[in-house]
Amino acid sequence: MAQPKVMEMMEVADTYASVDFNLNIVLECSDGMACVFSKLLAQKCELFANLIKTETGEVKIPLSEIRSDTMRKIHMYLDMHYAEWPPELKVKKPLRKDLKDSLSEADYNFYANELLENGDIKKSDSVFLVLKAAQYLECTPILEFACAALANIVRGIKNDEEFYELFNVTEPFTEAEKDKLYDEYEYRKTENTR
């Protein structure tokens, strides 16, 4: 089987004369960039696999919710695991130890360098974007990987302020809102102290 080539990027256009649609599809991202994506990699995502099976000729897919930098990360992960798809994640649920101890070196480097900004969990926007994209693209292995990455980040939170900062919470629950939630979810009263 041929190895997929590197993803090409270009501005969204009406036609893509330079694209070989026998081997590729074009993903038109929300930021005005188009990603030329190998069909060999694209079919690893259920959304694309179904379209590739049913469509002939030029396959152009608008992705109004996904930016090209996020698709680049998706492409990188798919390409990294091309020969051994689906990748086997050895992450036990619930996550009880650091993700570094559960991932291959290549997967951990992808997590630390692509999903986080230089390994800084406070700069984890890409984790959320890849998680959302993987869910939309119906790519379970990437979705599970991104969920494990998010679990690792949450696991490292030490106090409420860090949680609020990570999830951009500007106003935590008032006492009245907490009471209402405890009333709705009675079982939580015994698990948490107010």
N, C-alpha and C positions, 0 to 999 in steps of 0.2 A: 504494500500500500504506500502511496506517495506521501511524503511529509508535507503538511500544509506550509504555505509561505507566510512571511510576516504580513500582518495586517497593514493595509494602506489606508491613508486618511486623505480626504479631499473635501472641498466645499460641496454642499448639497447642490445638485444640478438637475435639469430636466432629463438629460441623457448622460450616459457614462460610456462613451465610445471606447475608452481604454480598458474597460473591464471585460474579462472573459467570463461571461455568465454561465458557461458550462462548468466552471470550477468554483465560482464565487457567487455570493449574494451581496447586495448593498444595503447597509443599515443606515438610515437617515436619522441622525440623533437630534436631540432637542436643542443643542447648541449650534446648529447650522452646519455641522460637519457630517460627512458620510464616511462610514467605515466599510472598506472592501474586505469581506470576511470569507474565508475559505469554507466551502460547503462541508468539507471533511470535519472541520471544527464546529461549524454552526449546527450540524445535526446532533451534536451532543446536548443541545438544548431542545426540549420537546416542542416549544413554540416554532422554532425554525425547522425542525425535522418534519413536522406536519406540513408546513408551507412548502418545503423543498419537494416533498412527495407529490403534492397536488399541483404545484405551479410549474409551468414550463416557460422557457425564454428568460426574459429579464425579471429577476426577483429583487424588488426594491421594497424594503420594509420600513415604514416610518416608526420611530421609537420616540414618541413625544415626551416620555417621562425619563429617558435615559440619556446622559451626556456621553460624549465620545471618550472622555478620559475614563469613565466607568467601563465603557465597552472595551477599552484597551486593557484594563485590569482583568476583565472576564476573558478576553482573548489570551492574555498571558497565562492565566490559570489553566484554560483548556489546552493550550499548547504545551504547557509544562507536563500535563498528564495525558497527552495524546496517545502515547503507546500503551498506557495502562488504565484505560477508561473502563468503568468509573474508578476513581482513586479510592483506596481503602483508608478511611480515617480511623485512627486507633484512639479516638477520644471517647472515654467512658462518660455516660450521662448518669447523674449530673456531674459536671466538671468539678473535681475535687483537688486537682493539682494544676500547676502552671501548664499552659498550653505547650510551652517549649519541651516539656517532658513527654508529650503525647504525639507530636508531629515529626515528620521527617525534617531533615535540615532544610531542604528546598521549600517545603510548605511553611516552616517557621520563618524563613527569610522572606517569603512572599507576604506573610502576615505582618512581620515587623517593618518591612521596607515599602510595601505597596498599600497595605490596608491601614497601617499606622504611618505617621510621619516620623521617620527615624526612631521607631520603637516607642514613641510618646503616646500613651493611652489617652492623653487629653486632646490629641489631634487625631481623632478616629472617625472623622466624617466619611471617609471612604468605606469603612466597615458598613455603615448604614446604607450608603448608596449601592454597594455591591450586593448587600442582602436584599434590598428592594428590587434591584435589577434581576437577580437570580430567581426571585419569586415570580416576577413577571415573565421571565424567559422560560420558566418551568425547568430549571436546571438544578435538580436536587443535590448533587454533590457540592456545587458551589454554595447553594443555600445552607447546607449543613456546615460547610467550612466557615461561612460568614457567621452563622449562629454560634459556633464554637468560639470564634474570635470575639464576638460580643459577650458571650458568657465569661470569657477570660477577663475582659475589661471590667465587667460588672463585679466579678469576683475580687478584683483588686481595689474596689472602692472601699475607703475606710470610714467615711462619715457622710452625713446628709449633704453637706455643702459640695463635696466632690460629685455626688449623684446629681444634684441640681445643676452643677456646671456641665457635666457630661451630656445630660438630656435637655439642657437649655430651659430648665424650670425657673421661671422668674418669681413665681409666687407659690410657695408650698401650701398645702391644705390648711385651712383654718380649723379651729377646734370643732366648729359646727359641721364642716365637711367631713372631718375624721369621724365624728359621731355617726353621721349618716352612713358612711361606708362601713363602719363596724356594725351598725344595725342591719345593713343589707347583707353583709358577709359575717354572720354570727360566729362562725368557727374561728375567725381571725382574732377574736377577743382573747381566747386562751393562748394563742401563739405569740401575741405581741402585748407589750405593756404600753400603756398610753403615756 
